[in-house]
Amino acid sequence: MKYSFRNDYSVAAHPSVIEKLVSFAAEQNIGYGYDEHSNQARRLLLDKMQCNGDIYFLAGGTQTNMVVISHALKPYQAVIACDSGHINVHETGAVEGSGHKIITVAGKDGKILVSDIEAVMAKHTDIHKVEPKLVYISQTTEIGTVYSKAELKSLACTCKKYGLYLFLDGARLASALACSDATLADIAKYTDVFYIGGTKNGALFGEAVVITNPELKKGFDYHIKNKGALLAKGFVCALGFEALFTNNLYEEIGQKENECALFLKEELLKLGFKLAYNSPSNQQFIIMDQALAKSLEDDYGFEVFEELNEKELIIRLVTAFDTKISDCQNFIRTIMQKI
């Protein structure tokens, strides 16, 4: 295979992360996040966010979503999410398995609207139904779209009006930061809890949970342990975030990913292909003839996102920290030879 656009975590880690890990490979550290690397990573993140949040390092996205949501909600409470949301579609019932119903809404362009929240709250008014308590969003969304600062602020105001927590899944946050006007500081200001993705943004693994709402801070460390999510070698995860948040590497990764993705988007549009969704981020969704997609599989990896009919399907192309423009150019040349 020449190159895989299947996802943004096919390669172990960014060279700077590997270098950091090798540099401290023989160093002994205290476990469970009490080490100096974890503390340094927290300082770097807090400096970027300009907030007073509690930060914890977990292994992966699904685990993080389940731990955060199950900590925030009482047994009779539920989470509101887009029907396309990751917790609803791609996490094998992890949230429901913790005892919490996901109330799905249609949203628009993969994003929850204020009107969606208001409609849910209007329907859940008595003790015979679950109590909505948390709104789950992701930045970027499952179809590569992003929330603007104004949209985040509007959702935050609506959540405050109804006494709801706002939780942002930042699995692909590097890409989102490069194509939205919402900064890390904005996200920290308008959400109650969110996480900064490492796994899909150049780290070996790991997500950094940031809790800004004092109501959610108490006992979160106990909850992590109770759910089997406490990393003994927390410093290994923290080293990755140390590297990513030194010299603006995290931001540079997002910019590079988006540049490659937008190159693919523009070149495919020139060739007459249509977009399934208008994504500004590192995920691009292309409508393609099934026979053409099949002919590309030996040389390039990608995900078949949806079969539209007997002739057409949607493929997803994802660029990563290791993607080069030359990889994208070769992909376009291969398509030109086949159409």
N, C-alpha and C positions, 0 to 999 in steps of 0.2 A: 504493500500500500504506500502511495506517495505521501499522503497526509490525511489526518483525520480531523474533520470539523464536527465530530459527534458531540464533544463537550469541552469544557474548559478546565478539566482536571485529569487529563490523560497523561501528563508528564509529572514526575515526582514533585518538583518544586523549582521556583526561580533560582538561578545560580547564586544570587545574593543570600537567599535563605539557606541553600546548601552550604555555602561558605561559612555562614554564621554557625550552623550546626556542627560543622567540622571543627571550627575554631574552639568550640567549647565541649567537644565530644568527650574529653577525658576529665572534665571538671565535675566535681561532686556538688550536688545541690540538695537542698531540703525539698521534700515532696509536697504535693497537694496545693501548689500555688502560693506557698509561703516563701519562695525563693526570691533572690534579687532580680533575676531576669523577668519574672512575672511582675514584680513591682516596677521595674524600668519600663516594661511594655505598657503597663497601666499609666505611668506618667506621660509617656509619649502620646497615648490615645487621648488622655484627658486634656493635654495641651492642644491637640487638634480640635477637640470638641468644645473646649471652653465651658465645661460644665463640672458639676460635682456629682459624678455618678459612681456607682459600685460596678466593678468589672470582674467578670469570671470567664475563664477559658474552658470551653467544652470541645468535644471531638468533632461533631458534624452537625449538619443542618437539621435533619429530622429529629435527632436527639435533642437539639437545642429548642426547637419548636415545641416538642412535647413537654420538656422540663419547664420551660417558661410558662406555657399555658396552664399546665396542671398545678403549678405553684400559685398562679394569679387567681384561679377560680375555685370557688366552693363547689361541692358535689352537684348542686342543683343549677349551676351557672353554665352558660354557653358562650361560644365564640362566633362572631359574624365574620364571614369570609366570602370572597368572590367564588363562584362555582368553579372557576379555573384555578383557584388558589392552590399552592403547593400542598398545604396541609389537607386539602380535600381530595386531590387527584393523585399525588405521588408519594404518600407516606403510609400506605398500607393500614390505615385506621389507627395510627399511633395516638392521635389526639382523642379519638373516640374510645380507644383502649384504656385511656386514663380516666374515662368516665364522663367526658364532656361532649355534648352535642355540638356539631358545626352547623350553624344556620347559614345556608348559602344564598347569595344574591347574584343577580346577573351582572351588575356593574356595567362599565363601558370601557372598551379598549383594555380590558384586563384590570381595570381600576375600580375600586368601590366609590360610589357617589354618596354625597350627604343624604340625598333622597332615599337611597337604599337603607341607610341606617334608620332614618326616620320611619320608613315603612315597617321595618322589623320591630321597632319599639312600639309602634301603634298596635301591633298584633299580639305582643307579649305583655299583657297587663294584669294577669292574675296568677295565683299559685299553681294552677293546673298546667302551666307551661313552664319550660325552662326560663330562667332569667338571663337575658343577654347581658354580658359584663365586659367583654373584650372584643375589640375590632382588630382583625389580623390583615395586614397589607404587606406587600413585598416590593422592594426597590432594587433591581428591576422586577417587573411583573413576569408571569410565566410566558407572556408573548413579547417580552422585550421592551415594553413601554415603561415610562417613568412618571412619577408624581412630581409636580412642580412645587416650589416653596408655598405658593398660594393655595394649592390643593391640600398640602399637608396641614397648613394652618387652619383651613376650613374644616378638615376632618377632626383636627384637635379640638376646635371650638365646639363641634357637634358632640364629640365624645364627652367633653367636660359638661355640656348641657345635660346629658343623660346619665352621667356618672359611670362612663365606660372607660376602660383602659385602652390605649392605642399602642399596639405592638407591631413593629416593623421588622420583617425578615430581610436581612441584608446579605443574603448568600452571594449576590453578584453586585455588591455595593461599589466596587471600584469602577466598574463600567457605568453604573448609574451616576456616580459623582462627576463623571466626565461628560455627561450629556444632559444633566438637569441643573437648574439653578438652586436646587436645595443642597446645602452644604452639610457636612457632618455636624456643625454647630446648630444648624436649623433642625436637623433630625433629632438631636439631643434635646432641643428646646420644645419641640412639638409632640414628641412621643413619651410614653411612660417607661417603655423598655424597648430596646432594639438590639440587633447584633450586627457586628462587622464581620463579613465573611472572609475567611482565610482560605478554605479548601479550594474554592473556585477562583481565587485571586492570587495565586502564586505561592501559597504556603504549602508545606508538606501535608498539613491537615489543620483543622481547628477553626472555631468561631469565637469571637469575643463578645459576650453578652454585656450590655451596658444598661444598668437600671438607674433611672433618674427619679422615679416616683418613690418617695420615702415609704409609702404603704407596701411596696413590693420588695423593698430591700431586706426587711426583717425575715430571717430564717431561710433565705434563698440558698445559703451554703449548706444548710441541713438538707434541704430538698434535693440539691444536686447529689449528695451522698446517698440519700434514700432511694433515688431513682437509678443508682448504679452508674452515674455519669461523672464522678469525681476522678480526675486523672492523677494517678500517683506521680507520673513524670510530667507534671504540669509545666515545668520549665522548658520541655521540648516544644510544646505548643507556643509558649511565650516567646521563645527565641525567634520563631517565624514572624511574629508580630513586631518584635524589635527590629528585624531586618526590613519588613514591609513599611514601617512608619519612620524610617530613617531616610533623610534626603528625598522625601516625597516619592518614594518608590511605588507606593500603593496607587497614588494618583497617576503616575506615569504608566503603570500597567493598564489601568482603565482607559487612558487615552490611546495607547497603542492598540489595544483590543478593538476599540471603537473605530479607529482609523482603518484597520484591516476589514472590519465588518462593513463599513460604509463603502469601501472600495468594491467589495463583492456586490453590494446592493446596487451601486451605480452602474457597474459593468453589466450586471444581469438585466437591469432595466433597459440599457442600451440594446441588448440582444432581443428585447421584446418579451421578457419574462414578466410576470405579474407578482406583486407582493400579496401574501395572505394578510399580513399586518404591517403597519408602518412603524417599524422599530428603529429608534435612533441608537440602539445599544449593540452589544456584541452578539446578540442573537438575531438572526435574519431568517424569515420564513418565506420560502419561495414556492409558488405554484408551478409544478413541473409535470410533464408527460411521464407516465409510469415507465414506459419503455426506455426513455432517456435516463431516468433515475436508476433503473436497473443496470444500464450499461456503464454507469459511473462507479458502481459499487466495488469493483475490483481495485480501482485506483484511489478512491477517496471514501472516507468514512463520514457518514451523516445520519441523522435520525429521521425516519419517516414519521412526521408529526401527526398527519391525518390523511386518510384516503378520502378524496372528495367524490369520486365516481370511478367507473371502470377504466377511464383513460387518465385521469389526473389525480395527483396527490400533493400534499404540502411537505416539503423537506425543511428541516431546520439546520442551519449552518451556524456553528458557534466558534468564535475566534477566542484565542487564549493568549497568555503572556508570551508563549513561544511561537505564535503565529507570525510569519513574515509576509510582507507584501508579495514576495516571489512565490510563496505557497498559493496565494490567492490568484496571482497572474497565471500560474500553471493550471489551476482549476478552471479558470475562464477559457484558457487556450484549449483545454481538453473538451470542454463543452462546445466550443466553436467548431472543433473538428467533427463533432458528432451530430450537429444540427444541420 
